[in-house]
């Protein structure tokens, strides 16, 4: 009895199907990464808004910059940025994303 293995044509077909499936999933993965980054940035804006509120309660004034919140111990340096590296600023007593 002869042992039968995969032919070259069968291997090419299987690899082609795998590649096509992978190429079909790439846009979904990129979209998911974008959504996750947006949600993370929204969450970080809420953290900064909470720090602004704490500042207002403690100092009875509105902070004019992120550096005031960092120097006051309300935020760390890392919390001044979104996950994608963009900076968060304070404008009229609210956190805004650049």
N, CA, C and O of each residue as an XYZ file, in Angstrom:
392
protein
N       0.818     -1.183      0.000
C       0.000      0.000      0.000
C       0.870      1.258      0.000
O       1.833      1.370      0.758
N       0.504      2.199     -0.869
C       1.264      3.443     -0.940
C       0.707      4.467      0.050
O      -0.506      4.607      0.208
N       1.620      5.173      0.710
C       1.181      6.265      1.579
C       0.866      7.471      0.714
O       1.620      7.842     -0.185
N      -0.252      8.054      1.012
C      -0.664      9.211      0.219
C      -0.479     10.471      1.063
O      -0.977     10.543      2.187
N       0.223     11.446      0.538
C       0.421     12.729      1.204
C      -0.322     13.813      0.439
O      -1.036     13.541     -0.526
N      -0.144     15.012      0.880
C      -0.778     16.143      0.191
C      -0.008     16.452     -1.081
O       1.221     16.379     -1.111
N      -0.730     16.792     -2.115
C      -0.079     17.216     -3.348
C       0.237     18.703     -3.249
O      -0.282     19.413     -2.388
N       1.087     19.146     -4.138
C       1.450     20.560     -4.153
C       0.215     21.428     -4.398
O       0.074     22.494     -3.799
N      -0.671     20.974     -5.271
C      -1.884     21.740     -5.578
C      -2.782     21.859     -4.340
O      -3.347     22.926     -4.098
N      -2.922     20.811     -3.571
C      -3.737     20.863     -2.352
C      -3.134     21.825     -1.330
O      -3.864     22.566     -0.671
N      -1.826     21.819     -1.195
C      -1.159     22.728     -0.261
C      -1.335     24.185     -0.685
O      -1.584     25.053      0.152
N      -1.206     24.451     -1.983
C      -1.395     25.812     -2.487
C      -2.827     26.264     -2.239
O      -3.055     27.412     -1.857
N      -3.780     25.389     -2.450
C      -5.184     25.724     -2.228
C      -5.455     26.058     -0.760
O      -6.136     27.040     -0.467
N      -4.931     25.255      0.158
C      -5.131     25.491      1.595
C      -4.482     26.809      2.019
O      -5.089     27.591      2.750
N      -3.265     27.054      1.569
C      -2.575     28.301      1.922
C      -3.330     29.495      1.335
O      -3.437     30.533      1.988
N      -3.848     29.365      0.129
C      -4.602     30.453     -0.493
C      -5.857     30.784      0.308
O      -6.174     31.955      0.517
N      -6.569     29.756      0.753
C      -7.778     29.983      1.547
C      -7.419     30.682      2.859
O      -8.122     31.600      3.283
N      -6.347     30.260      3.493
C      -5.921     30.891      4.754
C      -5.566     32.357      4.517
O      -5.955     33.219      5.305
N      -4.847     32.647      3.460
C      -4.456     34.029      3.151
C      -5.692     34.885      2.872
O      -5.776     36.020      3.342
N      -6.634     34.360      2.123
C      -7.856     35.122      1.816
C      -8.641     35.407      3.087
O      -9.130     36.522      3.270
N      -8.769     34.425      3.963
C      -9.470     34.656      5.227
C      -8.755     35.701      6.080
O      -9.400     36.544      6.702
N      -7.441     35.645      6.108
C      -6.663     36.625      6.865
C      -6.864     38.026      6.303
O      -7.055     38.977      7.061
N      -6.821     38.162      4.977
C      -7.005     39.477      4.354
C      -8.405     40.029      4.586
O      -8.586     41.246      4.645
N      -9.390     39.161      4.717
C     -10.752     39.619      4.997
C     -10.916     40.105      6.433
O     -11.786     40.933      6.705
N     -10.102     39.608      7.351
C     -10.232     40.014      8.754
C      -9.424     41.259      9.101
O      -9.703     41.892     10.119
N      -8.438     41.632      8.297
C      -7.590     42.796      8.613
C      -8.406     44.078      8.782
O      -8.184     44.784      9.765
N      -9.336     44.424      7.888
C     -10.104     45.666      8.109
C     -10.899     45.643      9.414
O     -11.024     46.673     10.076
N     -11.430     44.494      9.789
C     -12.169     44.399     11.045
C     -11.257     44.608     12.238
O     -11.649     45.240     13.219
N     -10.056     44.089     12.163
C      -9.099     44.259     13.260
C      -8.711     45.726     13.383
O      -8.648     46.258     14.492
N      -8.451     46.388     12.252
C      -8.087     47.804     12.284
C      -9.228     48.653     12.821
O      -8.999     49.588     13.589
N     -10.444     48.339     12.429
C     -11.614     49.077     12.923
C     -11.758     48.898     14.434
O     -12.050     49.852     15.155
N     -11.552     47.677     14.903
C     -11.652     47.401     16.338
C     -10.587     48.158     17.117
O     -10.867     48.698     18.188
N      -9.382     48.203     16.596
C      -8.304     48.941     17.263
C      -8.657     50.422     17.352
O      -8.422     51.052     18.383
N      -9.217     50.980     16.286
C      -9.612     52.398     16.281
C     -10.710     52.657     17.324
O     -10.654     53.649     18.050
N     -11.693     51.777     17.396
C     -12.787     51.932     18.365
C     -12.246     51.855     19.786
O     -12.648     52.638     20.647
N     -11.342     50.920     20.036
C     -10.763     50.769     21.373
C      -9.983     52.022     21.760
O     -10.083     52.486     22.896
N      -9.205     52.574     20.826
C      -8.455     53.799     21.123
C      -9.392     54.963     21.422
O      -9.134     55.751     22.331
N     -10.479     55.074     20.662
C     -11.448     56.154     20.910
C     -12.096     56.011     22.284
O     -12.247     56.998     23.004
N     -12.476     54.798     22.647
C     -13.103     54.565     23.954
C     -12.115     54.865     25.077
O     -12.485     55.431     26.106
N     -10.858     54.481     24.873
C      -9.831     54.762     25.881
C      -9.618     56.246     26.065
O      -9.428     56.719     27.186
N      -9.649     56.987     24.963
C      -9.477     58.435     25.056
C     -10.683     59.076     25.748
O     -10.524     59.992     26.555
N     -11.884     58.593     25.431
C     -13.085     59.105     26.112
C     -12.999     58.865     27.622
O     -13.363     59.727     28.421
N     -12.517     57.688     27.994
C     -12.372     57.371     29.420
C     -11.340     58.288     30.069
O     -11.536     58.743     31.196
N     -10.244     58.560     29.364
C      -9.213     59.442     29.915
C      -9.736     60.863     30.067
O      -9.389     61.547     31.030
N     -10.568     61.318     29.132
C     -11.174     62.645     29.254
C     -12.057     62.722     30.500
O     -12.099     63.757     31.165
N     -12.758     61.638     30.819
C     -13.587     61.616     32.034
C     -12.725     61.674     33.288
O     -13.102     62.308     34.274
N     -11.572     61.017     33.254
C     -10.648     61.069     34.396
C     -10.167     62.503     34.601
O     -10.120     62.995     35.729
N      -9.813     63.165     33.509
C      -9.326     64.551     33.611
C     -10.462     65.470     34.066
O     -10.234     66.376     34.868
N     -11.679     65.251     33.566
C     -12.819     66.048     34.033
C     -13.048     65.869     35.533
O     -13.390     66.825     36.230
N     -12.859     64.644     36.029
C     -13.000     64.402     37.469
C     -11.915     65.140     38.250
O     -12.176     65.680     39.324
N     -10.703     65.161     37.709
C      -9.613     65.892     38.372
C      -9.900     67.391     38.375
O      -9.596     68.080     39.349
N     -10.482     67.897     37.290
C     -10.851     69.327     37.230
C     -11.902     69.628     38.290
O     -11.827     70.655     38.964
N     -12.870     68.748     38.440
C     -13.905     68.938     39.454
C     -13.301     68.925     40.859
O     -13.669     69.744     41.701
N     -12.381     68.005     41.110
C     -11.707     67.971     42.415
C     -10.946     69.276     42.659
O     -10.977     69.827     43.759
N     -10.264     69.761     41.619
C      -9.530     71.027     41.733
C     -10.490     72.157     42.109
O     -10.214     72.954     43.006
N     -11.625     72.209     41.402
C     -12.606     73.274     41.656
C     -13.153     73.209     43.074
O     -13.356     74.241     43.714
N     -13.391     71.993     43.566
C     -13.909     71.849     44.932
C     -12.877     72.252     45.972
O     -13.217     72.856     46.989
N     -11.626     71.920     45.720
C     -10.573     72.208     46.689
C     -10.106     73.660     46.621
O      -9.832     74.256     47.663
N     -10.006     74.244     45.433
C      -9.418     75.570     45.276
C     -10.434     76.667     44.983
O     -10.079     77.845     44.946
N     -11.681     76.298     44.775
C     -12.750     77.257     44.488
C     -12.429     78.121     43.267
O     -12.776     79.301     43.213
N     -11.754     77.504     42.286
C     -11.445     78.179     41.028
C     -11.304     77.109     39.939
O     -11.295     75.911     40.222
N     -11.195     77.565     38.707
C     -11.054     76.638     37.589
C      -9.577     76.543     37.211
O      -8.916     77.572     37.070
N      -9.045     75.326     37.043
C      -7.646     75.221     36.597
C      -7.523     75.709     35.158
O      -8.430     75.527     34.346
N      -6.393     76.328     34.858
C      -6.216     76.859     33.506
C      -5.330     75.975     32.637
O      -5.231     76.188     31.429
N      -4.685     74.979     33.251
C      -3.806     74.117     32.459
C      -3.699     72.734     33.101
O      -4.027     72.535     34.271
N      -3.237     71.804     32.302
C      -3.006     70.452     32.800
C      -1.856     70.445     33.816
O      -1.854     69.654     34.759
N      -0.891     71.327     33.612
C       0.253     71.355     34.525
C      -0.182     71.711     35.950
O       0.414     71.229     36.913
N      -1.208     72.544     36.093
C      -1.731     72.836     37.433
C      -2.274     71.566     38.084
O      -2.056     71.337     39.274
N      -2.973     70.750     37.318
C      -3.531     69.518     37.865
C      -2.435     68.523     38.229
O      -2.546     67.806     39.223
N      -1.374     68.481     37.420
C      -0.257     67.574     37.698
C       0.506     68.056     38.930
O       0.800     67.267     39.828
N       0.826     69.348     38.974
C       1.567     69.907     40.099
C       0.761     69.821     41.397
O       1.338     69.676     42.474
N      -0.561     69.910     41.301
C      -1.412     69.817     42.478
C      -1.622     68.387     42.951
O      -2.223     68.162     44.002
N      -1.130     67.418     42.183
C      -1.262     66.018     42.581
C      -2.588     65.383     42.178
O      -2.923     64.295     42.645
N      -3.337     66.051     41.322
C      -4.625     65.514     40.888
C      -4.473     64.526     39.732
O      -5.314     63.646     39.547
N      -3.408     64.673     38.962
C      -3.128     63.789     37.823
C      -1.637     63.489     37.768
O      -0.820     64.211     38.340
N      -1.299     62.406     37.066
C       0.115     62.132     36.793
C       0.422     62.625     35.379
O      -0.487     62.951     34.615
N       1.700     62.675     35.042
C       2.095     63.123     33.699
C       1.488     62.240     32.608
O       1.108     62.733     31.546
N       1.400     60.943     32.869
C       0.846     60.008     31.878
C      -0.610     60.286     31.573
O      -1.070     60.018     30.463
N      -1.336     60.813     32.526
C      -2.766     61.038     32.360
C      -3.086     62.282     31.531
O      -4.256     62.611     31.331
N      -2.067     62.965     31.057
C      -2.275     64.150     30.219
C      -2.389     63.777     28.745
O      -2.539     64.655     27.895
N      -2.321     62.489     28.436
C      -2.341     62.028     27.047
C      -3.348     60.904     26.875
O      -3.607     60.134     27.800
N      -3.911     60.823     25.676
C      -4.770     59.696     25.313
C      -3.882     58.508     24.942
O      -2.663     58.639     24.826
N      -4.501     57.370     24.762
C      -3.759     56.165     24.409
C      -3.037     56.259     23.084
O      -2.029     55.582     22.883
N      -3.532     57.086     22.173
C      -2.886     57.237     20.869
C      -1.765     58.272     20.896
O      -1.146     58.540     19.866
N      -1.499     58.851     22.059
C      -0.409     59.807     22.204
C      -0.807     61.257     22.063
O       0.022     62.143     22.271
N      -2.056     61.526     21.715
C      -2.495     62.913     21.578
C      -2.714     63.545     22.950
O      -3.081     62.872     23.913
N      -2.484     64.837     23.012
C      -2.514     65.559     24.285
C      -3.936     65.971     24.664
O      -4.774     66.250     23.807
N      -4.177     66.000     25.963
C      -5.434     66.501     26.516
C      -5.138     67.859     27.152
O      -4.140     68.019     27.855
N      -5.994     68.815     26.906
C      -5.831     70.152     27.480
C      -7.065     70.538     28.273
O      -8.109     69.894     28.179
N      -6.930     71.602     29.056
C      -8.059     72.165     29.797
C      -8.491     73.435     29.083
O      -7.678     74.320     28.818
N      -9.784     73.513     28.776
C     -10.330     74.694     28.122
C     -11.649     75.044     28.793
O     -12.595     74.257     28.768
N     -11.709     76.219     29.389
C     -12.908     76.695     30.092
C     -13.411     75.683     31.130
O     -14.613     75.455     31.259
N     -12.484     75.093     31.852
C     -12.852     74.184     32.928
C     -13.274     72.792     32.484
O     -13.875     72.052     33.263
N     -12.968     72.422     31.237
C     -13.291     71.086     30.753
C     -12.111     70.511     30.003
O     -11.306     71.230     29.411
N     -12.032     69.173     30.046
C     -10.976     68.489     29.315
C     -11.339     68.419     27.845
O     -12.467     68.077     27.490
N     -10.373     68.747     26.988
C     -10.577     68.670     25.542
C      -9.426     67.897     24.910
O      -8.281     67.963     25.358
N      -9.758     67.180     23.880
C      -8.785     66.360     23.162
C      -8.343     67.111     21.925
O      -9.181     67.610     21.174
N      -7.041     67.201     21.699
C      -6.525     67.922     20.520
C      -6.631     67.071     19.294
O      -6.248     67.504     18.207
